[in-house]
Amino acid sequence: MPAVKSSNGPVAVTGASGYIGAHTVISLLQRGYEVRACVTDLSNPHKTDFLKRLNGRYEGSVTLHQANLLEAGSYDDIFAECSAVLHVGQPMGYAGNNNPQEVYDGSVGGIANITDSIDKAGTIKRLIYTSSFAAIGHPAAPGHKFTEGDWASDNREGDMHWNTDNLVNKGEVGYAMGKVACERHVNRAAEENGGYEAISVNPCVVLGPLLSPIHELKGSWQFFLGLMLAGKPCQRGWQALWNIVDVRDVGEAQARMIESDIPSNGTRYMLCATDDSGEITAQQLHEHLQELFPHIEVGGVLPEYEEMIQKYGKPYDAPRAHCDKVRNELGLKTYDVMDTLKSTGETMIDLKLVEPNLR
């Protein structure tokens, strides 16, 4: 199926005010696209002002549209005459906004509204679905190298948690199950339609520059990195590895996915570490941040981390995954992990989301 070009008409981005969505919008604007940015609340300046300011800075243009993922027909008018849809929007559980059951119901319930509106438009050639590494990672031996061929549903025989019963008490299971279900739905819907292809992107630990205060997302990876700059110890992911990808790379990759002739329906691209340098322990994260911000007393590791090292010698060796496929097939040039960490911290400080623990 022919790839999309800016001359083919507008493209729509759901979740455009979000962390990944905003950088996806920028990558499209850099290519000259007319972007229809979908947000949940046009009256919230933190979700809209920074997007409006993008006009005039790039070759393309952006208009804002209010839509509700859980409302059937909400995207009908927005998708009309569009050549591609980049579905980044997703109900999340940050700051307790949604419990695990609501995260699952929101993602699975909303995806049909997206594909139904695409069917009605009749002009869409590509649907890019922002999934997650959560739809790839599954029980595996330490050091297992994950690829796009892995699914979170693999190796779940006898796993009493891998079902939709009582998701409220199962944490991340609902999110992972929802992402798997949505990927399979978009692939099936595209095949049945026959007029467009669905391609999934699976980011891991997304960091990089924040563009608005709403990108702090209490409980997110960037939120906990900010706490370390405030002098608090690393409180997330310390039992294993931070497998880091730059948010700018995730946005750029999605723009490349609509323009390449290589992917076809059902293609997946992991967006994760470029190499071993992007797979770091909590201790390494502390050391990197201290090097990048020498004027700040950066928080270190928890006592529990030290106990784990004494007992096991190292954190759990996972997740191991490199974004080789997207680099080789789509020519993505990725940011160095030190650049990613630096830009994350600098923008969080600039946006006054964190008060650094100065020395």
C-alpha positions as CSV (number, residue, x, y, z in Angstrom):
1,M,0.0,0.0,0.0
2,P,1.4,3.4,-0.9
3,A,3.0,5.4,1.9
4,V,1.6,8.8,3.1
5,K,3.0,12.1,2.1
6,S,2.2,15.6,3.3
7,S,0.5,16.3,-0.1
8,N,-2.0,13.6,0.5
9,G,-4.0,15.7,3.0
10,P,-4.3,16.3,6.7
11,V,-3.2,13.8,9.4
12,A,-4.8,13.4,12.8
13,V,-3.0,12.8,16.1
14,T,-5.0,11.7,19.2
15,G,-3.6,12.5,22.6
16,A,-1.8,15.4,20.9
17,S,-1.2,17.3,24.2
18,G,0.5,14.3,25.8
19,Y,4.2,13.7,26.2
20,I,4.6,11.4,23.1
21,G,1.7,13.0,21.2
22,A,3.2,16.4,21.3
23,H,6.6,15.3,20.0
24,T,4.7,13.3,17.3
25,V,3.0,16.5,16.2
26,I,6.3,18.3,16.0
27,S,7.9,15.6,13.8
28,L,4.9,15.9,11.4
29,L,5.0,19.7,11.4
30,Q,8.7,19.5,10.5
31,R,7.7,17.5,7.4
32,G,5.0,20.0,6.3
33,Y,1.9,18.2,7.4
34,E,-1.4,19.8,8.2
35,V,-2.0,18.3,11.6
36,R,-5.3,17.9,13.4
37,A,-4.4,17.7,17.0
38,C,-7.0,16.0,19.2
39,V,-7.2,16.9,22.9
40,T,-9.7,16.1,25.6
41,D,-10.1,19.7,26.9
42,L,-9.7,22.8,24.7
43,S,-10.2,25.0,27.8
44,N,-7.0,23.7,29.5
45,P,-4.2,26.1,28.5
46,H,-1.6,23.6,29.6
47,K,-2.9,21.2,27.0
48,T,-3.4,23.8,24.2
49,D,-1.1,26.8,24.5
50,F,2.2,25.1,23.7
51,L,0.6,23.4,20.7
52,K,-0.8,26.6,19.3
53,R,2.7,28.2,19.6
54,L,4.0,25.5,17.2
55,N,2.3,27.3,14.3
56,G,4.8,29.4,12.4
57,R,7.8,27.6,13.7
58,Y,7.7,24.7,11.2
59,E,6.6,24.2,7.6
60,G,3.4,22.5,8.6
61,S,0.4,23.8,10.6
62,V,-1.7,22.5,13.5
63,T,-5.3,23.0,14.4
64,L,-6.8,21.8,17.7
65,H,-9.9,19.7,18.0
66,Q,-11.7,18.4,21.1
67,A,-12.6,14.7,21.2
68,N,-13.4,12.0,23.7
69,L,-11.9,8.5,23.1
70,L,-14.8,6.9,24.9
71,E,-17.5,8.7,22.8
72,A,-18.6,6.9,19.7
73,G,-18.4,9.2,16.6
74,S,-16.2,11.8,18.4
75,Y,-13.5,11.5,15.7
76,D,-15.8,11.3,12.7
77,D,-15.5,14.9,11.6
78,I,-11.8,15.1,12.6
79,F,-10.7,12.1,10.6
80,A,-12.7,13.1,7.5
81,E,-10.3,13.6,4.5
82,C,-7.3,12.6,6.6
83,S,-4.6,10.4,5.0
84,A,-3.3,9.0,8.3
85,V,-4.2,8.7,12.0
86,L,-1.6,8.5,14.7
87,H,-3.5,7.2,17.7
88,V,-1.4,8.2,20.7
89,G,-4.2,8.8,23.2
90,Q,-4.6,6.4,26.1
91,P,-6.3,6.5,29.5
92,M,-3.5,6.3,32.1
93,G,-3.3,5.5,35.7
94,Y,-0.9,8.2,36.7
95,A,-1.7,10.1,39.9
96,G,-4.7,7.7,40.5
97,N,-6.6,9.3,37.6
98,N,-7.8,5.8,36.5
99,N,-7.6,2.5,38.3
100,P,-6.2,-0.6,36.4
101,Q,-9.7,-1.7,35.4
102,E,-10.5,1.8,34.0
103,V,-7.2,1.8,32.1
104,Y,-8.1,-1.5,30.5
105,D,-11.7,-0.6,29.8
106,G,-10.6,2.8,28.4
107,S,-8.1,1.5,26.0
108,V,-10.1,-1.5,24.8
109,G,-13.4,0.4,24.7
110,G,-11.9,3.4,22.9
111,I,-10.0,1.6,20.2
112,A,-13.2,0.6,18.4
113,N,-14.3,4.2,18.2
114,I,-11.0,5.0,16.5
115,T,-11.3,2.3,13.9
116,D,-15.0,3.0,13.3
117,S,-14.3,6.6,12.6
118,I,-11.5,5.5,10.2
119,D,-14.0,3.3,8.4
120,K,-16.4,6.2,8.0
121,A,-13.6,8.6,6.7
122,G,-12.6,6.2,3.9
123,T,-9.5,8.2,3.2
124,I,-7.0,6.8,5.8
125,K,-4.0,4.9,4.4
126,R,-2.1,4.4,7.6
127,L,-3.0,4.0,11.3
128,I,-0.1,4.2,13.7
129,Y,-1.1,2.8,17.1
130,T,1.1,3.8,20.1
131,S,1.2,0.6,22.1
132,S,3.9,-0.1,24.7
133,F,6.7,-2.4,25.6
134,A,4.2,-3.7,28.1
135,A,2.6,-5.5,25.1
136,I,5.9,-7.2,24.4
137,G,7.5,-8.0,27.8
138,H,6.6,-11.4,29.2
139,P,8.0,-13.9,31.8
140,A,11.5,-14.8,30.6
141,A,14.9,-15.7,31.9
142,P,17.2,-12.8,33.0
143,G,19.0,-11.3,30.0
144,H,16.4,-12.4,27.5
145,K,16.7,-10.2,24.4
146,F,13.1,-9.1,23.5
147,T,12.2,-8.5,19.8
148,E,9.0,-7.4,18.0
149,G,8.1,-11.1,17.8
150,D,7.5,-11.2,21.6
151,W,4.1,-10.7,23.0
152,A,3.2,-10.0,26.7
153,S,0.8,-12.9,26.4
154,D,3.7,-15.4,25.8
155,N,4.7,-17.8,28.5
156,R,1.6,-17.1,30.6
157,E,0.4,-20.7,30.9
158,G,-0.7,-21.2,34.5
159,D,-0.3,-17.5,35.3
160,M,-3.2,-16.8,37.5
161,H,-2.8,-13.0,37.1
162,W,-3.0,-12.9,33.3
163,N,-6.8,-12.5,33.0
164,T,-9.3,-9.7,33.3
165,D,-10.7,-10.8,36.6
166,N,-10.3,-8.2,39.4
167,L,-7.9,-6.0,37.4
168,V,-8.2,-3.3,40.1
169,N,-5.8,-5.3,42.3
170,K,-3.4,-6.4,39.6
171,G,-1.6,-3.2,38.8
172,E,0.2,-3.2,35.4
173,V,-1.5,-6.4,34.1
174,G,-4.6,-4.5,33.0
175,Y,-2.4,-2.0,31.1
176,A,-0.4,-4.8,29.3
177,M,-3.5,-6.8,28.5
178,G,-5.2,-3.7,27.1
179,K,-2.3,-2.9,24.9
180,V,-2.2,-6.5,23.5
181,A,-5.9,-6.4,22.9
182,C,-5.7,-3.0,21.1
183,E,-2.8,-4.1,18.8
184,R,-4.7,-7.1,17.7
185,H,-7.9,-5.1,17.2
186,V,-6.3,-2.5,14.9
187,N,-4.5,-5.2,12.9
188,R,-7.8,-7.1,12.5
189,A,-9.8,-3.9,11.7
190,A,-7.3,-2.8,9.1
191,E,-7.3,-6.2,7.4
192,E,-11.1,-6.3,7.3
193,N,-11.3,-2.8,5.9
194,G,-8.6,-3.4,3.3
195,G,-8.0,0.3,2.6
196,Y,-5.4,1.1,5.3
197,E,-2.6,-0.6,7.2
198,A,-2.2,-0.6,11.0
199,I,1.4,-0.3,12.4
200,S,2.2,-0.4,16.1
201,V,5.0,1.4,18.0
202,N,6.1,-0.1,21.4
203,P,8.0,2.4,23.5
204,C,9.8,1.4,26.8
205,V,11.1,3.9,29.3
206,V,10.3,7.2,27.6
207,L,12.3,10.2,28.7
208,G,13.5,13.5,27.0
209,P,12.3,17.1,26.9
210,L,9.0,18.0,28.5
211,L,7.1,20.7,26.6
212,S,4.4,21.5,29.2
213,P,3.7,21.0,32.9
214,I,1.2,18.3,32.1
215,H,4.0,16.1,30.9
216,E,5.3,15.6,34.4
217,L,2.7,12.9,34.9
218,K,2.9,12.0,38.6
219,G,4.2,8.4,38.8
220,S,5.8,8.4,35.4
221,W,9.5,7.8,34.7
222,Q,10.2,11.5,34.2
223,F,8.4,12.2,37.5
224,F,10.8,9.9,39.4
225,L,13.8,11.3,37.6
226,G,12.7,14.7,38.8
227,L,12.5,13.5,42.4
228,M,16.1,12.4,42.1
229,L,17.1,15.9,41.1
230,A,15.2,17.1,44.2
231,G,17.5,14.8,46.3
232,K,15.2,11.8,46.6
233,P,16.4,8.3,45.9
234,C,15.4,6.4,42.8
235,Q,12.0,5.0,43.7
236,R,10.9,3.3,40.4
237,G,12.4,0.5,38.4
238,W,15.3,0.0,40.8
239,Q,14.8,-3.7,41.0
240,A,15.7,-4.1,37.3
241,L,16.9,-1.9,34.4
242,W,15.7,1.4,33.0
243,N,15.5,0.7,29.3
244,I,15.5,4.3,27.9
245,V,14.3,5.8,24.7
246,D,14.1,9.5,23.9
247,V,10.6,10.9,23.4
248,R,11.8,12.8,20.3
249,D,12.8,9.4,18.8
250,V,9.3,8.0,19.5
251,G,7.7,11.0,17.7
252,E,10.1,10.9,14.8
253,A,9.7,7.2,14.4
254,Q,5.9,7.6,14.1
255,A,6.3,10.2,11.3
256,R,8.6,7.8,9.5
257,M,6.1,5.0,9.8
258,I,3.5,6.7,7.8
259,E,6.0,7.7,5.1
260,S,7.8,4.4,4.6
261,D,6.9,1.7,2.0
262,I,8.5,-1.0,4.2
263,P,6.0,-1.6,7.0
264,S,2.7,-3.5,6.2
265,N,-0.4,-4.3,8.3
266,G,0.6,-5.7,11.6
267,T,4.2,-4.5,11.6
268,R,5.5,-3.5,15.1
269,Y,8.5,-1.4,16.0
270,M,10.0,-1.4,19.5
271,L,11.2,2.0,20.6
272,C,13.7,1.3,23.4
273,A,17.4,1.5,24.1
274,T,19.8,2.0,21.1
275,D,22.3,-0.3,22.7
276,D,23.6,-1.4,26.2
277,S,24.3,2.2,27.1
278,G,20.5,2.8,27.3
279,E,19.9,-0.1,29.7
280,I,21.0,1.2,33.1
281,T,20.6,0.3,36.7
282,A,19.4,2.8,39.4
283,Q,23.0,3.2,40.5
284,Q,24.1,4.1,37.0
285,L,21.2,6.5,36.6
286,H,22.3,8.2,39.7
287,E,25.9,8.4,38.4
288,H,24.8,9.8,35.0
289,L,22.6,12.5,36.6
290,Q,25.3,13.5,39.0
291,E,27.7,13.9,36.1
292,L,25.2,15.9,34.1
293,F,24.1,18.1,37.0
294,P,27.3,18.6,39.1
295,H,25.7,21.6,40.9
296,I,22.9,19.3,42.2
297,E,23.1,16.7,45.0
298,V,21.3,14.0,43.1
299,G,19.4,11.4,45.0
300,G,20.9,7.9,45.0
301,V,19.5,4.5,45.6
302,L,17.2,3.1,48.2
303,P,18.5,0.9,51.1
304,E,16.5,-1.9,49.5
305,Y,18.6,-1.6,46.4
306,E,21.8,-2.0,48.4
307,E,20.3,-5.1,50.1
308,M,19.4,-6.5,46.7
309,I,23.0,-6.0,45.5
310,Q,24.4,-7.7,48.6
311,K,22.1,-10.7,48.1
312,Y,22.0,-11.1,44.3
313,G,25.0,-9.1,43.1
314,K,23.0,-7.0,40.6
315,P,19.4,-6.0,39.8
316,Y,17.3,-8.3,37.6
317,D,18.8,-8.3,34.2
318,A,15.7,-7.1,32.3
319,P,14.3,-5.7,30.1
320,R,16.9,-6.2,27.4
321,A,15.7,-4.8,24.1
322,H,17.2,-2.6,21.4
323,C,15.4,-0.6,18.7
324,D,17.4,-2.2,15.9
325,K,14.4,-2.8,13.6
326,V,13.3,0.9,13.5
327,R,16.8,2.1,13.0
328,N,17.6,-0.4,10.2
329,E,14.2,-0.3,8.3
330,L,13.3,3.4,8.8
331,G,16.7,5.0,9.2
332,L,16.0,6.5,12.6
333,K,19.0,8.3,14.2
334,T,18.6,8.0,17.9
335,Y,19.6,10.4,20.7
336,D,22.4,9.5,23.0
337,V,21.1,8.5,26.5
338,M,23.1,11.2,28.2
339,D,21.4,13.8,26.0
340,T,18.0,12.3,26.8
341,L,18.7,12.4,30.6
342,K,20.0,16.0,30.4
343,S,17.1,17.3,28.4
344,T,14.6,15.7,30.8
345,G,16.2,17.2,33.8
346,E,16.7,20.6,32.3
347,T,13.2,21.0,31.1
348,M,11.7,19.8,34.3
349,I,13.7,22.5,36.1
350,D,12.9,25.1,33.5
351,L,9.1,24.4,33.9
352,K,9.5,24.6,37.6
353,L,8.3,21.0,38.1
354,V,11.1,20.3,40.4
355,E,13.2,22.3,42.9
356,P,16.7,21.0,42.5
357,N,18.6,20.0,45.6
358,L,21.5,22.4,45.0
359,R,24.9,21.7,46.6
